Amino acid sequence: MQESEKQYYSPDGFTRAFKFYGEPVNVRQQQDTYEFLNTLFDDLERSLSPGNLLKETIGGVIGNEIKSTEEEFPQVVEREENFFAISVEVKNKKTLQEALDLFVKPDFLEGDNKYHSEKYDRKIDA
């Protein structure tokens, strides 16, 4: 808008054309911006040829690792996940680095939240 002669932009055309999970965007309902952005990029990616333009230019891959903390049940499960954006908690953080550090901090799966290992067919600490 900074370089435009217009004082505002009406998104009416966009909201009629874009479908959020197959439904028109309800402008009177609050949407999760992270989910909306990923849905928008996924839809754009499907409509573009050759098909991976957004993933190759602005997307990324994040690796998730689940590692057993029980010596008697050693296991490491790795999974990669494509992303267009990551959601980091910025509330009460002084810098983006602090938010990113929290994003990659390990979570411990223990107690009621143990990891179900298919390898051992039981729940284990991880």
Secondary structure, DSSP 8 states (H G I E B T S, - for coil): -TTSS-S----HHHHHH-EETTEE--TTS---HHHHHHHHHHHHHHHSSSS-HHHHHT-EEEEEEEE---TTS--EEEEEEEES------TT-SSHHHHHHHHTS-----GGG-EEETTTTEEE--
